[in-house]
């Protein structure tokens, strides 16, 4: 089962669970969702009405945890840990995995030093083990570990939930890309048209050259015939004269 289908089934399951609970009871659902080893998207759960209703209540901390896993990083947690519950080991692992995905959104070459700082990892061996065992084997990223350059080259990274306000920026980026693609297509069509025109001109020029060659051949042939006729005529006259003499 691929990761997209597995995600969809897990999301649907947790959305149903969250819809059937309220208040404090949502805490266990959110804990399970944010600890699940195969779930990396949470926006659909955030959109569940009973979850949104946690805002401003005594149970709002559960909403904050879910928002952290939808849009935040391990650094965000460390900066706000005093206002959030202590994470269980599975949540810590999940948030660090999500942190790698966030870093991959803006840079396809991630320096080891930056990764160690963002993930709170002490050495390169620990970092590489994490990237291999917890990220690449999990299927959320693909890439190459470059020990010489001390960096992780990203080839593929799963997308995270869109942050508030990010949709407009994404639409603008896609619109710019579409405009660039349209301009490129027009340029390619113009080059194809130019190539077709040059091809036609080349064919026309080739025909003109061939016609000219044929004209030259005919002209040369006519000149050769003209040059050879007097000789034949002179020879014939000489033979006739000899006959008359005899």
Order of alpha helices (4+ residues) and beta strands (2+ residues): alpha-alpha-alpha-alpha-alpha-alpha-alpha-beta-alpha-alpha-beta-beta-alpha
